[in-house]
Amino acid sequence: MTPAPQLPPENKPVLLIVDDDQLITDTLSFALGADFEIHACESRRHAIDLMRQLPEAPQLALVDLGLPPRPHAPDEGFALIADLLAHSPSMKIFVLSGQNDATHARHARTLGAAEFIAKPCDAATLKRLLGKALAFQAAELSGAAPDTESLVGASRAILHLKNQIAQYADSPFPVLVEGESGSGKELVARSLHRLSSRSARPYFALNCAAIAPTLVEPTLFGYVKGAFTGANANKSGYFEDAQDGTLFLDEIGELPLELQAKLLRVLENGEYQRVGETQLRHSRARVVTATNRDLRQEVRKGAFRADLYHRLSVFTLGVPALREMDSDKLLLLDHFCAFYAAEAGTQQFELDAKALARWHAYSFPGNVRELRNIVIRLTTKHAGQRLSVDELEPELDLHGEPSATPSVQYGLSLEGQSVVEQATRHLEKDKQFNLHTMLAAWERGYIEAALRLAKGNVSQAAKILGINRTTLYSRMGAGDK
């Protein structure tokens, strides 16, 4: 049973440790307890339950990849990284794992982990790394970071997004922000508020994935004394507190079905009630929502109301993935380099010509969050140095990066022709053809696509591919040889 959370002592940063080995959690708690308020969990489920009860998300987390029910595989740890960042995008996560595999390390960082640390690691090193992460986090949350005030970029995709934000900012109608994890959806929501006539009004944000379903209604609508156990006084909710400002609901796809009707009511006529009262109240807040799911598919599955989807998506903004913003990768590199070097009090690192070309070619599957974390790591490890491709590539998730589409790579466009016809043309043209290489490329492409769709969860990826998890692990290992 999850213990009731306690408020941390003032000025003591909160550290979440997730490891199924109690000896490790006890040792780390003892070694780090003087500097951090520590919450220890033994599983992904335990960690999620605890996060939903804590009054504020921990600033830091140490996560083992091998967690129950599959302690010898990394998929639970990968899924937990995504869960924690969905709960608190500003959290700095360190993977502390005995699974010291380069592929796992790179994929963990792509998902948003700040760094991968192999066990065993001495307490002094951990304290130093955690301390630096706290310093960077404080700077980011202070509003001084370059990604907290405006969207950085000059690519066609980002300029189109900026134009849409300016166009929709002052409208009273809802906006749905769609985009992959790590692409900056909350930044878009803040930009909509900042550029509107409501900018001086309150801005409230609720992550629907970061709160227990039973707490969503009282958090949004408020409650009256005696409405439920623990309701010892009347309490306003976010709709009331936001007044005529902006209310941002992140991960809206996680909103329980029974609450979707109540949210629809507010959107249609502004009416809502505190939990436990009959008095009607009215909201004037502008609602912005965000999701990394395909809500149209959720509607087809019956997991999301069609009428609510259409009400939320009066305006829809698509945040581009970083792979669609080639020219902005270098702008973001310069922007973050300057900021984090200044915060660390060090000189900026540089990339030589070949490393810059590799940076430009890399797809950044973890989007801007991944790029920022890479800059932080390189600033910490190589301040003032000029780096080559050999020094850059260990920071990139080469396994998770989508390779060239096999049909393009091997000239097998199937439009208008049968596979046999295309294969015949290809064999006639390519005198160096190798069937093993071509089939391996197709297999690798589908495995990487499934892992991306499953957000790193190997078990889910195996289901998508129609094979068992053991076979997928074997195929993944064969692809690395």
C-alpha positions in Angstrom: 0.0 0.0 0.0 1.3 3.4 -0.9 2.1 5.5 2.2 0.4 8.9 2.5 2.8 11.5 1.1 4.3 14.1 3.4 5.3 17.7 2.5 9.1 18.0 2.1 11.1 20.1 4.5 11.4 23.7 3.2 14.3 24.3 0.7 15.1 20.6 0.5 14.9 19.2 -3.0 12.8 16.1 -3.5 14.3 13.0 -5.1 12.4 10.0 -6.3 14.3 6.7 -6.3 12.7 3.8 -8.2 14.5 0.4 -7.8 13.2 -3.1 -6.9 16.4 -3.8 -4.9 15.7 -2.6 -1.3 19.4 -2.7 -0.4 20.1 -0.1 -3.2 17.2 2.1 -2.2 18.2 2.0 1.5 21.9 2.7 0.6 21.0 5.6 -1.6 18.5 7.0 0.9 21.2 6.9 3.6 23.9 8.4 1.3 21.7 11.2 -0.1 19.2 11.7 2.7 21.1 14.7 4.2 20.8 16.7 1.0 17.4 15.5 -0.4 13.9 14.6 0.7 13.7 11.0 -0.6 10.8 8.9 -1.8 11.6 5.3 -2.7 9.5 3.0 -4.8 10.0 -0.5 -6.0 8.0 -0.5 -9.2 6.6 1.7 -12.0 3.1 1.3 -10.6 4.2 2.3 -7.1 6.0 5.3 -8.5 2.9 6.5 -10.5 0.6 6.1 -7.5 3.0 8.1 -5.3 3.4 10.9 -7.9 -0.3 11.3 -8.0 -0.5 11.8 -4.3 2.4 14.1 -3.7 1.4 17.8 -3.5 4.3 18.7 -5.9 6.3 16.5 -8.3 9.9 15.7 -7.3 12.5 17.8 -9.0 14.7 14.8 -9.5 14.5 11.0 -10.1 16.9 8.1 -10.1 15.3 5.2 -12.1 16.4 1.6 -12.6 15.4 0.2 -16.0 14.9 -3.4 -14.8 11.7 -3.1 -12.8 8.9 -5.6 -12.0 7.2 -7.5 -13.5 10.1 -7.9 -15.9 13.3 -7.0 -14.0 15.6 -8.4 -16.7 14.3 -6.2 -19.5 14.3 -2.4 -19.8 10.8 -1.8 -21.1 9.2 -1.0 -17.6 12.0 1.5 -17.0 11.6 3.1 -20.4 7.8 3.4 -19.9 8.4 5.0 -16.5 10.6 7.7 -18.0 7.8 8.6 -20.3 5.3 8.5 -17.4 7.3 10.8 -15.2 7.9 13.4 -17.9 4.2 13.3 -18.8 3.6 14.0 -15.1 6.3 16.7 -14.8 8.1 17.8 -18.0 10.7 19.8 -16.0 11.8 16.7 -13.9 15.4 15.7 -14.3 15.6 11.9 -14.6 18.8 9.9 -14.2 18.8 6.3 -15.1 20.9 4.3 -12.6 21.0 0.8 -13.9 23.0 -2.3 -14.0 21.9 -2.9 -17.6 25.0 -1.0 -18.9 24.1 -1.4 -22.5 24.9 1.4 -24.9 21.6 1.0 -26.8 19.6 1.2 -23.6 21.5 4.2 -22.5 20.9 6.1 -25.7 17.2 5.2 -25.9 16.7 6.3 -22.3 18.2 9.7 -23.1 16.0 9.9 -26.2 12.9 9.4 -24.1 14.0 12.4 -21.9 16.4 11.0 -19.3 19.1 13.6 -18.4 21.8 11.0 -18.2 22.5 7.2 -17.9 24.7 6.2 -14.9 26.0 2.6 -14.6 25.9 0.9 -11.3 27.7 1.0 -9.0 28.1 4.8 -8.7 29.6 6.5 -5.6 27.5 9.0 -3.6 29.8 11.9 -4.3 29.4 11.6 -8.0 25.6 11.2 -7.7 25.5 14.4 -5.5 27.5 16.3 -8.0 25.4 15.3 -11.0 22.1 15.9 -9.1 23.3 19.3 -8.0 24.2 20.4 -11.5 20.8 19.2 -12.7 19.0 21.2 -10.0 21.0 24.3 -11.1 20.0 23.9 -14.7 16.4 23.2 -13.8 16.2 26.3 -11.6 17.4 28.4 -14.5 14.8 26.8 -16.9 11.9 27.4 -14.4 13.0 30.9 -13.7 11.9 32.0 -17.1 15.4 32.8 -18.2 15.8 29.8 -20.4 15.5 30.4 -24.1 12.6 28.0 -24.5 10.4 29.5 -21.9 9.4 32.8 -23.6 9.3 32.2 -27.3 9.5 29.5 -30.0 13.0 29.3 -31.3 13.3 28.7 -35.1 13.0 30.1 -38.6 12.1 27.0 -40.5 8.9 27.0 -42.6 7.2 24.7 -40.1 7.9 26.8 -37.1 7.1 30.1 -38.9 3.7 28.6 -39.9 3.1 27.6 -36.2 4.1 31.1 -35.0 1.6 32.7 -37.5 -1.2 30.4 -36.3 -0.5 31.2 -32.7 -0.6 35.0 -33.4 -3.8 34.4 -35.4 -5.6 32.4 -32.7 -4.2 34.0 -29.5 -6.9 36.5 -28.9 -9.8 34.3 -29.8 -12.1 33.2 -27.0 -12.5 29.7 -28.5 -10.7 26.6 -27.4 -7.4 25.5 -29.0 -6.2 21.9 -29.3 -2.4 21.6 -29.5 -1.2 18.3 -31.0 2.4 17.1 -31.1 4.8 14.4 -30.1 6.3 14.1 -26.6 9.1 16.6 -26.1 8.0 18.9 -29.0 7.0 21.9 -26.8 3.2 21.8 -26.6 3.1 23.6 -23.2 5.3 26.4 -24.7 2.7 26.8 -27.4 -0.1 27.1 -24.8 1.9 29.7 -22.9 2.6 31.6 -26.1 -1.2 31.7 -26.8 -1.8 33.2 -23.4 1.2 35.6 -23.5 0.2 37.0 -26.9 -3.5 37.5 -26.0 -5.3 40.3 -24.3 -5.6 37.9 -21.3 -1.8 38.0 -20.7 -2.2 39.9 -17.5 -4.9 37.5 -16.3 -4.2 34.2 -14.5 -2.7 31.2 -16.3 -3.4 27.8 -14.8 -2.2 24.4 -16.1 -3.3 20.9 -15.2 -1.7 17.7 -16.5 -4.5 15.2 -16.7 -2.0 12.3 -16.7 -0.3 13.5 -13.5 -3.3 13.4 -11.1 -5.4 10.6 -9.8 -8.7 10.3 -11.7 -10.7 10.8 -8.5 -8.9 14.2 -7.9 -9.5 15.6 -11.4 -13.1 16.9 -10.7 -12.4 18.6 -7.4 -9.2 20.1 -8.8 -11.0 21.6 -11.9 -14.3 22.5 -10.3 -13.6 22.9 -6.6 -15.5 21.4 -3.7 -17.5 22.3 -0.6 -16.8 21.3 2.9 -17.9 17.7 3.6 -18.2 16.7 0.0 -15.8 13.8 0.6 -13.4 12.5 3.2 -10.7 15.1 3.7 -12.8 18.0 2.4 -12.5 20.1 5.5 -13.2 23.5 3.9 -14.7 25.0 0.8 -12.1 25.1 -2.0 -12.2 26.8 -5.4 -11.1 24.9 -8.5 -9.0 25.9 -11.5 -11.9 27.1 -13.5 -12.8 29.5 -10.8 -9.2 30.5 -10.0 -8.4 31.1 -13.7 -11.2 33.8 -13.8 -11.1 35.2 -17.3 -7.5 34.1 -18.0 -6.3 30.8 -19.6 -6.7 27.2 -18.4 -4.3 24.7 -20.0 -5.3 21.1 -19.8 -2.3 18.9 -20.9 -2.7 15.2 -21.8 -6.4 15.8 -22.3 -6.7 12.3 -23.7 -6.3 11.0 -20.2 -9.4 12.7 -18.9 -11.9 10.1 -17.6 -15.0 9.6 -19.7 -17.3 10.5 -16.8 -15.7 14.0 -16.6 -15.7 14.6 -20.3 -19.4 15.5 -20.2 -18.8 18.0 -17.4 -16.0 19.6 -19.3 -18.2 19.8 -22.4 -20.8 21.6 -20.4 -18.3 24.3 -19.3 -17.2 24.7 -22.9 -20.7 25.1 -24.2 -22.3 27.4 -21.7 -19.6 28.1 -19.0 -21.6 26.3 -16.3 -20.1 24.1 -13.7 -20.7 23.1 -10.0 -18.3 22.5 -7.2 -18.3 18.9 -6.0 -21.0 18.6 -3.3 -23.0 21.7 -4.1 -26.0 22.5 -6.3 -25.2 26.1 -7.0 -24.4 26.8 -10.6 -21.2 28.8 -11.3 -19.9 30.3 -14.5 -16.4 30.3 -16.0 -15.0 32.8 -18.4 -11.6 31.1 -18.8 -10.2 30.4 -22.2 -9.4 26.6 -22.5 -6.3 25.3 -24.3 -5.7 21.6 -24.4 -2.9 19.4 -25.6 -2.3 15.8 -26.5 0.3 13.5 -28.0 -2.4 11.0 -28.9 -4.6 10.8 -32.0 -7.9 11.9 -30.4 -9.7 11.0 -33.6 -8.6 7.4 -33.1 -9.6 7.6 -29.4 -13.1 8.7 -30.6 -13.4 5.8 -32.9 -12.4 3.5 -30.0 -15.0 5.0 -27.7 -12.4 6.3 -25.3 -13.1 10.0 -26.0 -16.4 11.8 -26.7 -16.8 12.9 -30.3 -18.8 16.0 -29.3 -16.0 17.0 -26.8 -13.3 16.5 -29.4 -15.1 18.8 -31.9 -15.6 21.4 -29.2 -12.0 21.3 -28.2 -10.6 21.4 -31.7 -12.3 24.6 -32.9 -8.7 25.6 -33.6 -6.0 23.0 -33.9 -2.3 23.7 -33.8 0.2 21.0 -34.8 3.6 21.3 -33.2 6.2 20.1 -35.7 8.6 17.3 -34.8 12.2 18.4 -34.8 13.0 16.2 -37.8 10.7 18.5 -39.8 12.7 21.5 -38.8 16.1 20.8 -40.3 17.3 24.4 -40.5 16.3 25.0 -36.8 18.5 22.2 -35.4 21.6 24.5 -35.6 19.7 27.5 -34.3 18.5 25.5 -31.3 22.1 24.2 -30.8 23.4 27.8 -30.6 20.6 29.0 -28.4 20.9 26.2 -25.8 24.7 26.2 -25.9 24.8 29.9 -25.0 22.3 29.6 -22.3 23.7 26.5 -20.5 27.3 27.6 -20.8 26.4 30.9 -19.2 24.5 29.1 -16.4 27.4 26.7 -15.8 29.9 29.5 -15.9 31.9 27.7 -18.6 32.8 28.2 -22.2 30.6 26.8 -25.0 31.6 23.6 -26.7 31.8 23.6 -30.5 31.2 21.0 -33.2 33.6 20.6 -36.0 32.4 20.5 -39.6 31.7 16.7 -39.7 30.0 16.8 -36.3 27.8 19.7 -37.4 26.8 17.7 -40.5 25.9 14.7 -38.3 24.0 17.0 -35.9 22.0 18.3 -38.9 21.3 14.8 -40.3 20.2 13.3 -36.9 16.4 13.0 -36.6 16.2 13.8 -32.8 13.4 11.2 -32.1 13.0 12.8 -28.6 12.5 16.2 -30.2 13.6 19.5 -28.6 13.7 17.9 -25.1 16.3 15.4 -26.4 18.3 18.2 -28.2 18.4 20.3 -25.0 19.5 17.4 -22.9 22.3 16.6 -25.3 23.5 20.2 -25.1 23.4 20.0 -21.3 25.5 16.8 -21.3 28.0 18.1 -23.8 28.3 21.4 -21.9 29.0 19.5 -18.7 31.5 17.0 -20.2 33.3 19.1 -22.9 33.1 22.7 -22.0 35.2 24.9 -24.3 36.2 22.0 -26.5 35.8 21.4 -30.2 34.1 18.1 -30.7 34.3 15.5 -33.5 31.7 13.0 -34.7 33.3 10.4 -32.5 32.7 12.5 -29.4 29.2 13.5 -30.5 27.7 10.1 -31.6 27.7 8.5 -28.1 25.1 11.0 -27.2 22.8 10.1 -30.1 20.2 7.3 -30.1 21.4 5.6 -33.3 19.2 2.6 -32.8 16.1 4.6 -32.2 16.8 6.9 -35.2 14.6 6.0 -38.2 16.9 4.9 -41.0 16.1 5.7 -44.6 12.8 4.1 -45.6 13.8 0.8 -47.1 11.6 1.3 -50.2 13.4 4.6 -50.9 16.8 3.2 -49.9 16.4 0.3 -52.3 14.3 2.0 -55.0 11.2 -0.1 -54.2 8.4 2.4 -54.7 5.3 0.2 -55.2 3.1 2.9 -56.7 1.5 1.6 -59.9 3.6 -1.6 -60.1 3.6 -5.0 -58.4 6.3 -6.0 -56.0 7.6 -8.5 -58.6 7.9 -5.8 -61.3 9.7 -3.5 -59.0 12.0 -6.2 -57.8 12.8 -7.1 -61.4 13.7 -3.5 -62.2 15.8 -3.2 -59.1 17.8 -6.4 -59.7 18.5 -5.3 -63.3 19.8 -2.0 -62.2 21.7 -2.9 -59.0 24.5 -5.3 -59.8 25.7 -5.2 -56.1 22.3 -6.2 -54.7 22.3 -8.2 -51.5 19.0 -9.8 -50.4 20.1 -10.1 -46.7 21.0 -6.4 -46.5 17.7 -5.4 -48.0 15.6 -7.6 -45.8 17.6 -6.5 -42.7 16.8 -2.9 -43.6 13.1 -3.6 -43.9 13.1 -5.4 -40.6 15.1 -2.7 -38.8 12.8 0.0 -40.1 9.6 -1.8 -38.8 11.2 -2.5 -35.5 12.2 1.1 -35.0 8.8 2.3 -36.1 7.1 -0.1 -33.6 9.3 1.1 -30.8 8.5 4.7 -31.6 4.8 4.0 -31.6 5.1 2.1 -28.3 7.2 4.9 -26.8 10.0 2.5 -26.1 7.9 -0.2 -24.5 9.3 -3.4 -26.0 6.4 -5.6 -25.0 3.9 -3.2 -26.7 6.2 -3.0 -29.7 6.2 -6.8 -30.0 2.4 -6.8 -30.0 2.4 -4.2 -32.8 4.7 -6.4 -34.8 2.8 -9.6 -34.1 5.8 -11.4 -32.5 6.6 -12.3 -29.0 8.9 -10.1 -26.8 11.7 -12.6 -26.8 11.8 -12.7 -30.6 11.9 -8.9 -30.7 14.8 -8.7 -28.3 16.6 -11.3 -30.4 16.0 -9.3 -33.6 17.0 -6.1 -31.9 20.3 -7.7 -30.8 20.9 -9.1 -34.2 20.5 -5.7 -35.7 23.3 -4.3 -33.6 25.9 -6.8 -34.7 
